[in-house]
Amino acid sequence: MPHSTTQPLPTESEARAVQAANYQRWIQRLWRLPAWIMAGLVLLPISVIVLSWGSDQTEIWQHLIETQLGTLLKNTLILVVGVGLWVVALGVSLAWLVATCEFPGRRWLDWALMLPLAIPTYVVAFVVLGLMDYSGPVQTLWRQWLGNDAWFPDVRSPAGVVFVMVTVLYPYVYMLARSAFLAQGRGLMDASRLLGHSPWKSFWRVALPMARPAIAAGTALALMETLADFGAVSVFNYDTFTTAIYKSWFGFFNLPAAAQLASLLLLFVGLALYAEQRARGNSRFHQQPQRNREAYQLSGAKAWLASGYCLLVVVVAFVIPVGQLLLWVIETGASDMNQRYWQLIGHTFSLAGMAAAATTLLALLVAYSLRLRGKHQLSGSARIASLGYALPGSVLAVGIMLAFAFFDQQLINPLRELLGLEPRQVLVGSLAALVLAYMIRFFSVGFGPVQSSLERIRPSFQEAAHTLGANQWQVLKRIYLPLLTPGLLTALLLVLVDTMKEMPATLLLRPFGWDTLAVRIYEMTSEGEWERAALPALTLVLISIPPVIVLIRRSRNH
């Protein structure tokens, strides 16, 4: 008779240990959920837009090809090339002067050159037109001096749009290139000089190649903002894919055609991201700044030329626009500071507050889940979640609207019919659609400060808390939240202000009656009433200055 062996039954302690291990694995999977949710939210509009090509829009595309498509492609290419070249030239030259040279006023010009980030592009656009259009004070004075037939450059031209974009977007390149030049110090340049290279050749062969990853990253940010812009190009009546999406939606009332146009815009954004990754390659981006660097002492005419150049950029890009807005507000008086104005502020802060709170909370959960899993690099889902900032607001609006329309028709309305309720749109035109677009667009803006703050906290704190019997939630509540308060406030502030300035998504998705300051600016500028647009514009600029100061402080610490 064969001998049979039986496995001994596990003891009670062993069974409890297995249950505890299974519970811990389940908890670990649960903590991955926030990153999966955010990645799914990012992929939702992208998937819907790609699938929109299944809809036959032959007539619309035939009309676009015959009338506008060539113009859209040409205008987009002009913007990308023009803005790309000029933000690099302006941002790198300013960063090199401020980071490596000593001249009068350098210390305050260092942070003043970041201030144009506080002004939305569409605000600078209507200020430039108000000042330099045919009926503006600059051209009027020009004709008085030189006669009515005197030539003056056409401000409503591609060059005018590029000029507006560059004055607002150059700080992206300036900020990152400045940090890269500070990290290099003077030693490498001196070594190059000892090998017989001139200062100019040393800059081109040593400093610039080492700063290339930072310059590429800043340029990519500027180009993505250029491709996503709707306000400035609409003020100039300069047709791009963002204006075409808006016209297809509200002009032709054809959402599938708008989605197909959005997919082409998404292709441009993808190419910009790919070019940035190729430019960076395997180069190191983070370097240890040289705190005790020795700057080049400029003297005489060179010193004053450097000061004048930096000061001229600050005056043109920040002082003149803000000064003109202030003059228009003074001229119009308090007539527009009525109940409608305060209602606009209330709507703006309400929407931005909801989006900022939800985005910051989700960023905290995603960052904390990475810490629990011991990951110092972003996981695949977290990388996808961080791509939302590359999606233009108009692309997000179209994708979310199509997705929500599908959910209303296929899921919610059949359920309402089962419950005996009348079918109606529940998700389309709701605040949820707009807040979702904000969350997807600005998740990476909030995630960056939270993750960087979390990395400064020693893992030993968490290990000690677990030793004392605390679970993950208790560790988050009692240890991490108090230590992360500065980073969370920074994230909240950055998302809040970026949301307030966002125009395309707000314009396309806002519920009826939920106008904001950005929408009011669009309405007034579309009618040519620059003076009446000044008050909401100045309000946006003033509330945008605090996060720019935060960025300045953060850039000084890197």
C-alpha positions in Angstrom: 0.0 0.0 0.0 1.6 3.3 -1.1 2.5 5.7 1.6 0.6 9.1 1.4 1.9 12.3 2.9 -0.4 15.1 3.9 0.7 18.8 4.2 0.4 19.9 7.8 -2.2 22.5 8.4 -0.8 26.0 9.0 -0.8 27.3 12.5 -2.9 30.2 13.5 0.1 32.6 13.6 1.1 31.5 10.1 -2.4 32.0 8.8 -2.5 35.5 10.3 0.9 36.2 8.7 -0.4 35.2 5.3 -3.5 37.3 5.7 -1.4 40.3 6.8 0.9 39.8 3.7 -2.1 39.6 1.4 -3.6 42.7 3.1 -0.4 44.6 2.6 -0.2 43.6 -1.1 -3.8 44.8 -1.5 -3.0 48.1 0.2 0.0 48.6 -2.1 -2.2 48.0 -5.2 -4.8 50.4 -3.8 -2.2 53.2 -3.5 -1.5 52.8 -7.2 -5.0 53.8 -7.9 -4.5 57.6 -7.9 -1.8 57.4 -10.6 -4.0 55.0 -12.6 -7.0 57.4 -12.3 -5.0 60.4 -13.4 -3.4 58.5 -16.3 -6.9 57.4 -17.4 -8.2 61.0 -17.2 -5.3 62.1 -19.5 -5.8 59.3 -21.9 -9.6 59.8 -22.1 -9.6 63.0 -24.3 -6.7 61.8 -26.3 -8.5 58.5 -27.1 -11.7 60.2 -28.0 -10.0 62.7 -30.3 -8.1 59.9 -32.1 -11.3 57.9 -32.5 -13.1 60.9 -34.0 -11.6 60.0 -37.3 -14.2 57.3 -37.5 -16.7 60.0 -38.2 -17.1 61.1 -41.9 -16.6 64.8 -42.2 -15.7 64.9 -45.9 -17.6 68.1 -46.7 -16.1 70.1 -43.8 -12.6 68.9 -44.7 -13.1 69.6 -48.3 -14.1 73.2 -47.4 -11.1 73.5 -45.0 -8.6 72.2 -47.6 -10.0 74.6 -50.3 -10.0 77.6 -48.0 -8.1 77.4 -44.7 -5.9 74.4 -44.2 -2.9 75.7 -46.0 -3.2 79.0 -44.1 -3.5 77.1 -40.8 -0.4 75.1 -41.5 1.6 78.1 -42.7 0.6 80.3 -39.8 1.4 77.5 -37.2 4.8 76.9 -38.8 5.6 80.6 -38.7 4.7 80.9 -35.1 6.6 77.8 -34.0 9.8 78.8 -35.9 9.6 82.5 -35.1 8.8 82.0 -31.4 11.3 79.2 -31.1 14.2 81.2 -32.5 13.5 84.4 -30.7 12.9 82.9 -27.2 16.2 81.1 -27.5 18.1 84.2 -28.6 16.5 86.4 -26.0 16.3 83.9 -23.1 19.9 82.6 -23.5 21.5 86.0 -23.9 19.7 87.4 -20.8 20.5 84.3 -18.8 24.2 84.4 -19.7 24.5 88.1 -18.8 22.7 87.7 -15.4 24.4 84.4 -14.4 28.0 85.1 -15.4 28.5 88.9 -15.5 28.4 91.7 -13.0 26.9 95.0 -14.1 24.8 97.8 -12.6 21.3 96.7 -11.5 22.1 93.0 -12.1 20.6 91.8 -8.7 17.1 93.3 -9.3 17.1 92.6 -13.0 17.8 89.0 -12.2 14.2 88.6 -10.8 12.5 91.4 -12.8 13.2 89.5 -16.0 10.8 86.8 -14.8 7.9 89.1 -14.3 6.4 88.9 -17.8 5.3 85.3 -16.8 2.6 87.1 -14.8 0.9 88.5 -17.9 -1.2 86.3 -20.1 -0.4 86.4 -23.8 -3.8 87.7 -24.7 -3.4 90.6 -22.4 -0.2 91.7 -24.0 -1.8 91.2 -27.4 -4.6 93.7 -26.9 -2.3 96.1 -25.2 0.0 96.1 -28.2 -2.9 96.6 -30.6 -4.3 99.3 -28.4 -1.0 101.2 -28.5 0.3 100.5 -32.0 -2.8 100.0 -34.2 -3.7 102.6 -36.8 -5.9 104.6 -34.3 -3.5 104.0 -31.4 -1.4 106.7 -29.8 1.9 105.5 -31.3 0.8 105.6 -34.9 -1.2 108.8 -34.3 1.9 110.5 -33.0 4.0 109.0 -35.8 1.7 110.5 -38.4 1.7 113.9 -36.7 5.5 113.9 -36.8 6.1 112.5 -40.3 2.9 113.1 -42.2 -0.1 110.9 -43.0 1.7 109.0 -45.7 4.6 108.0 -43.4 5.3 104.2 -43.4 4.7 102.3 -40.2 5.1 98.5 -39.8 1.8 96.6 -39.8 1.3 95.4 -36.2 -1.5 93.0 -37.4 1.0 90.7 -39.0 2.8 87.4 -38.2 5.7 89.4 -36.9 3.4 91.2 -34.4 2.0 87.9 -33.1 5.5 86.5 -32.8 6.6 89.6 -30.9 3.7 89.3 -28.4 4.5 85.6 -27.8 8.2 86.1 -27.3 7.8 89.0 -24.8 5.7 86.7 -22.6 7.3 83.3 -23.1 11.0 84.0 -23.1 11.2 83.6 -19.3 10.8 79.8 -19.7 14.1 79.7 -21.5 15.7 82.4 -19.3 14.8 80.7 -16.1 16.2 77.2 -17.0 19.2 78.5 -18.9 20.1 80.8 -16.1 20.1 77.8 -13.6 22.3 75.8 -16.0 24.8 78.7 -16.4 24.9 79.2 -12.6 25.6 75.4 -12.2 28.6 75.6 -14.5 30.6 78.2 -12.6 33.5 80.0 -14.1 36.1 77.3 -13.9 35.2 75.6 -17.2 35.3 78.9 -19.1 38.7 79.8 -17.6 40.0 76.4 -18.6 38.8 77.0 -22.2 40.5 80.4 -22.2 43.8 78.8 -21.1 43.5 76.4 -24.1 43.6 79.5 -26.4 39.9 80.0 -27.1 38.4 83.5 -27.1 35.5 84.4 -24.8 33.0 84.1 -27.6 34.4 80.8 -28.8 34.4 79.5 -25.2 30.7 80.3 -24.9 29.8 78.5 -28.1 32.0 75.4 -27.5 31.7 75.0 -23.7 28.9 76.9 -21.9 26.2 76.6 -24.6 26.5 72.8 -25.2 26.4 72.1 -21.5 23.3 74.2 -21.1 21.6 72.7 -24.1 19.3 70.3 -22.2 17.9 73.2 -20.1 17.5 75.4 -23.2 15.7 72.6 -25.0 13.3 72.1 -22.1 12.5 75.8 -21.8 12.0 76.1 -25.6 9.7 73.1 -25.6 7.6 74.7 -22.8 7.4 78.0 -24.8 6.4 76.2 -28.0 3.7 74.1 -26.3 2.3 77.4 -24.9 2.5 78.9 -28.4 0.6 75.9 -30.0 -2.0 76.0 -27.2 -2.6 79.8 -27.4 -6.0 81.0 -28.4 -6.4 84.4 -26.9 -3.5 86.2 -28.5 -4.1 84.8 -32.0 -7.8 85.6 -31.8 -7.1 89.2 -30.8 -4.8 89.5 -33.9 -7.3 87.6 -36.1 -4.4 85.3 -36.9 -5.9 81.9 -37.9 -4.3 78.8 -36.2 -5.6 75.4 -35.3 -6.9 76.7 -32.0 -9.1 79.3 -33.7 -10.2 76.8 -36.3 -11.3 74.4 -33.5 -13.3 77.2 -32.0 -14.9 78.1 -35.3 -15.7 74.5 -36.1 -17.4 74.1 -32.7 -19.3 77.4 -32.5 -19.4 78.3 -36.2 -20.2 75.1 -37.9 -21.6 73.4 -34.7 -19.6 70.4 -35.7 -17.9 68.8 -32.8 -16.4 65.8 -34.7 -14.7 68.2 -37.2 -13.4 70.2 -34.2 -12.0 66.9 -32.7 -10.3 66.0 -36.0 -8.6 69.5 -36.1 -7.7 69.0 -32.5 -5.9 65.8 -33.4 -3.7 67.7 -35.9 -2.8 70.2 -33.2 -2.0 67.3 -30.9 0.3 66.0 -33.5 2.2 69.3 -33.5 2.5 69.1 -29.7 3.8 65.5 -29.9 6.4 66.6 -32.4 7.5 69.4 -30.1 7.9 66.9 -27.2 9.8 64.5 -29.4 12.1 67.2 -30.6 12.8 68.3 -27.0 13.6 64.7 -25.9 15.9 64.3 -28.9 17.7 67.6 -28.1 18.2 66.5 -24.5 19.3 63.0 -25.3 21.3 61.5 -22.5 22.7 64.8 -21.3 22.6 65.6 -17.7 20.1 68.2 -16.7 20.7 68.6 -13.0 24.0 70.0 -11.9 25.2 71.2 -8.5 25.2 75.0 -8.6 28.5 76.7 -7.9 27.7 78.9 -5.0 31.0 80.7 -4.8 31.2 81.6 -8.5 33.2 84.6 -9.6 31.3 86.8 -12.1 32.9 88.6 -15.0 33.2 92.3 -14.0 31.9 94.4 -16.8 32.9 98.1 -16.9 32.4 101.2 -18.9 30.2 101.0 -22.0 29.9 97.2 -21.8 28.4 97.4 -18.3 25.9 100.0 -19.2 25.0 98.2 -22.5 24.2 95.1 -20.5 22.1 97.0 -18.0 20.3 98.8 -20.8 19.6 95.6 -22.7 18.1 93.8 -19.7 16.2 97.0 -18.6 14.7 97.4 -22.1 13.3 93.9 -22.1 11.7 94.4 -18.6 10.2 97.7 -19.7 8.8 96.4 -23.0 7.6 93.1 -21.7 6.2 94.1 -18.3 6.3 97.8 -17.4 4.6 99.2 -20.6 1.8 96.6 -20.7 1.0 97.0 -16.9 1.3 100.8 -17.2 -1.1 101.0 -20.1 -3.6 98.7 -18.4 -3.4 101.0 -15.3 -4.0 104.1 -17.5 -7.0 102.6 -19.1 -8.5 101.6 -15.8 -8.0 105.1 -14.5 -9.6 106.5 -17.6 -12.7 104.3 -17.4 -12.9 105.0 -13.7 -15.0 102.7 -11.5 -17.9 102.3 -14.0 -17.0 98.7 -14.7 -16.3 97.8 -11.1 -19.9 96.8 -10.6 -21.8 93.7 -9.6 -20.9 92.0 -12.8 -17.2 92.5 -12.1 -17.4 91.0 -8.6 -19.4 88.1 -10.0 -16.7 87.5 -12.5 -14.1 87.4 -9.7 -16.3 85.1 -7.7 -16.7 82.7 -10.6 -13.0 82.8 -11.4 -11.9 82.0 -7.9 -14.6 79.4 -7.4 -13.6 77.4 -10.5 -9.9 77.9 -9.8 -10.3 76.9 -6.2 -12.1 73.7 -7.0 -9.6 72.7 -9.6 -6.6 73.7 -7.5 -7.8 71.7 -4.4 -8.7 68.6 -6.4 -5.4 68.7 -8.4 -3.2 69.3 -5.4 -4.9 66.4 -3.5 -4.5 64.0 -6.4 -0.8 65.2 -6.8 -0.2 64.5 -3.1 -1.7 61.0 -3.4 0.3 60.1 -6.5 3.6 61.4 -5.0 3.0 59.6 -1.7 2.2 56.3 -3.5 5.5 56.6 -5.3 7.3 57.1 -2.0 5.5 54.1 -0.5 6.7 51.9 -3.4 10.2 53.2 -3.0 10.3 54.7 -6.5 12.5 57.7 -7.1 11.6 57.9 -10.8 8.1 58.3 -12.2 6.2 55.2 -12.9 4.6 54.6 -16.3 1.2 55.8 -15.1 2.6 58.9 -13.4 4.5 59.8 -16.6 1.3 59.6 -18.5 -0.5 61.7 -15.9 2.2 64.4 -16.2 1.7 64.7 -19.9 -1.6 66.7 -19.4 0.3 70.0 -19.4 1.3 69.4 -23.0 -2.3 69.1 -24.1 -3.8 72.5 -25.3 -6.9 73.6 -23.6 -8.9 73.5 -26.8 -7.9 69.9 -27.4 -8.9 68.9 -23.8 -12.2 70.8 -24.2 -13.1 68.9 -27.4 -12.1 65.5 -26.0 -13.9 65.9 -22.8 -17.1 67.3 -24.5 -17.2 64.3 -26.8 -16.6 61.8 -24.0 -19.2 63.4 -21.7 -21.7 63.5 -24.6 -21.2 59.8 -25.1 -21.7 59.1 -21.4 -24.9 61.2 -21.3 -26.4 59.4 -24.3 -25.3 55.9 -23.7 -25.2 55.6 -19.9 -26.9 58.3 -18.0 -30.0 58.9 -20.1 -31.0 55.2 -20.3 -30.6 55.0 -16.6 -32.8 58.1 -16.2 -35.4 56.5 -18.4 -35.4 53.4 -16.2 -36.0 55.6 -13.2 -38.9 57.4 -15.0 -37.0 60.7 -15.5 -36.8 62.8 -18.6 -33.5 62.4 -20.6 -31.3 65.5 -20.5 -27.6 66.5 -20.5 -26.1 65.9 -17.1 -22.3 66.0 -17.7 -22.2 68.2 -20.9 -22.1 71.8 -19.9 -21.5 71.1 -16.3 -18.8 72.4 -13.9 -17.4 68.9 -13.7 -16.3 69.0 -17.3 -14.5 72.3 -16.8 -12.8 71.3 -13.5 -11.7 68.0 -15.1 -10.1 69.9 -18.0 -8.2 72.1 -15.5 -7.1 69.0 -13.5 -5.7 67.2 -16.6 -4.0 70.4 -17.9 -2.3 71.5 -14.7 -1.7 68.2 -12.8 2.1 68.4 -13.6 2.2 72.0 -12.4 1.0 70.8 -8.9 2.8 67.5 -8.9 6.3 69.1 -9.3 6.4 71.1 -6.0 4.7 68.3 -4.1 7.2 65.7 -5.3 10.2 67.9 -4.8 9.1 68.6 -1.2 8.5 65.0 -0.6 12.0 64.0 -1.7 13.5 66.3 0.9 11.8 64.3 3.7 14.0 61.4 5.0 12.6 57.9 4.6 13.7 57.2 8.1 10.7 59.2 9.5 8.3 56.8 7.7 10.2 53.7 8.9 10.2 54.9 12.5 6.5 55.6 12.3 5.8 52.1 11.0 7.9 50.6 13.7 5.7 52.4 16.3 2.6 50.8 14.6 1.4 53.6 12.4 -0.2 52.7 9.0 0.2 54.5 5.7 -2.7 56.9 6.3 -1.5 57.8 9.8 2.0 58.4 8.5 0.6 60.7 5.7 -1.6 62.6 8.2 0.8 63.0 11.1 4.2 63.2 9.5 4.1 64.1 5.8 1.3 66.6 5.8 2.9 69.0 8.3 6.2 68.8 6.6 4.7 69.1 3.1 2.7 72.2 3.9 5.0 74.7 2.0 5.1 72.4 -1.1 1.3 71.9 -1.0 0.7 75.7 -0.7 3.1 76.3 -3.6 1.3 73.7 -5.8 -2.1 75.1 -4.8 -1.0 78.7 -5.7 0.5 77.7 -9.0 -2.5 75.7 -10.2 -4.9 78.4 -8.9 -3.3 81.1 -11.0 -2.8 79.0 -14.1 -6.4 78.0 -14.0 -7.5 81.6 -13.7 -5.6 82.5 -16.8 -6.7 79.5 -18.9 -8.9 80.8 -21.7 -9.6 78.1 -24.4 -10.9 75.4 -22.1 -12.9 78.0 -20.1 -14.4 79.5 -23.2 -15.4 76.2 -24.7 -16.6 74.3 -21.6 -18.0 76.9 -19.2 -21.6 76.3 -18.1 -24.2 78.9 -19.0 -23.7 82.0 -17.0 -20.3 81.0 -15.6 -18.2 83.8 -17.2 -14.8 84.4 -15.8 -12.2 87.2 -16.0 -10.6 85.5 -19.0 -13.9 85.1 -20.8 -14.7 88.8 -20.1 -11.4 89.8 -21.6 -12.1 87.8 -24.7 -15.6 89.3 -25.1 -14.3 92.9 -24.8 -11.2 92.4 -27.0 -13.3 90.7 -29.7 -15.4 93.9 -29.9 -12.3 96.1 -29.9 -13.0 97.7 -26.5 -9.5 97.6 -25.1 -10.2 100.1 -22.3 -13.1 98.0 -20.9 -10.9 94.8 -21.1 -8.2 96.6 -19.0 -9.8 96.1 -15.5 -10.2 92.3 -15.7 -6.8 92.0 -17.4 -5.1 94.1 -14.6 -6.9 92.0 -12.0 -5.5 88.8 -13.6 -2.0 90.3 -13.7 -2.0 91.3 -10.0 -3.1 87.8 -8.9 -0.5 86.2 -11.1 2.4 88.0 -9.5 2.6 85.9 -6.3 3.2 82.6 -8.1 5.9 84.2 -10.2 7.6 85.3 -7.0 7.4 81.7 -5.9 9.0 80.6 -9.2 11.8 83.2 -8.7 12.5 81.9 -5.2 12.5 78.3 -6.4 14.8 79.1 -9.3 17.3 80.7 -6.9 17.5 77.5 -4.9 18.4 75.3 -7.9 
